[in-house]
Amino acid sequence: MNNQDVLKMLIEMKEDVSSIKTDIKNIKEQNEKIEDQDKRLGKLENKVSEHDSHFKLLWYVGTGILVLLFADIFAPLVVNWLSK
């Protein structure tokens, strides 16, 4: 091997190392973005669970109102109809 070949190998190795450093930097940036998205997703999940409990409460209140309406309005109508 002559000096030109060794120099060429060293330049190629330097380029490879530089490429690897760039790849590592990009991976670290992507990891930071993923961590940020994970934090936002956690906040969103908390909001969804909060709203889910509100919708459950709304469902139970609506169902209770319908049961009371049935008991107060429809039940006497059915009793009157059956008593005829």
C-alpha atoms as one frame of an Amber mdcrd trajectory, in Angstrom:
protein
   0.000   0.000   0.000   1.253   3.377  -0.858   0.574   6.679   0.833  -2.227
   7.589  -1.577  -4.155   4.447  -0.712  -3.742   5.036   3.011  -4.806   8.649
   2.607  -7.848   7.585   0.605  -8.813   5.052   3.308  -8.424   7.675   6.022
 -10.629  10.143   4.122 -13.297   7.479   3.627 -13.144   6.583   7.332 -13.477
  10.256   8.249 -16.531  10.571   6.003 -18.039   7.440   7.560 -17.462   8.767
  11.078 -18.950  12.119  10.091 -21.981  10.356   8.627 -22.404   8.298  11.807
 -22.199  11.452  13.954 -24.879  13.090  11.806 -27.083  10.004  12.123 -26.658
   9.997  15.910 -27.567  13.691  16.053 -30.710  13.065  13.960 -31.714  10.143
  16.176 -31.330  12.282  19.313 -33.513  15.003  17.753 -36.152  12.438  16.831
 -36.070  11.043  20.383 -36.660  14.541  21.772 -39.617  15.020  19.419 -41.043
  11.642  20.446 -40.705  12.547  24.133 -42.503  15.851  23.508 -45.294  14.038
  21.675 -45.513  11.532  24.540 -46.013  14.390  27.017 -48.721  15.943  24.832
 -50.380  12.553  24.404 -50.415  12.089  28.181 -52.140  15.456  28.618 -54.643
  14.545  25.908 -55.398  11.197  27.559 -56.094  13.010  30.836 -58.514  15.369
  29.072 -60.262  12.478  27.326 -60.726  10.571  30.573 -62.094  13.723  32.224
 -64.592  14.245  29.406 -65.452  10.552  29.398 -66.523  10.799  33.027 -68.628
  13.853  32.151 -70.383  11.958  29.360 -71.068   9.049  31.728 -72.597  11.461
  34.220 -74.680  13.021  31.445 -75.850   9.549  30.345 -76.940   8.607  33.870
 -78.723  11.927  34.398 -80.533  11.594  31.058 -81.537   8.033  31.820 -82.783
   9.063  35.266 -84.890  11.851  33.767 -86.428   9.460  31.255 -87.253   6.950
  34.008 -88.913   9.677  36.074 -90.866  10.876  33.032 -92.043   7.341  32.398
 -93.046   6.877  36.022 -94.837  10.242  36.284 -96.507  10.469  32.873 -96.725
   7.148  31.110 -97.426   4.910  34.093-100.672   6.707  35.071-101.759   6.632
  31.412-101.178   2.890  31.265-103.040   2.369  34.565-106.022   4.417  33.299
-106.038   2.514  30.022-105.927  -0.841  31.807-108.677   0.165  34.269-111.170
   0.864  31.431
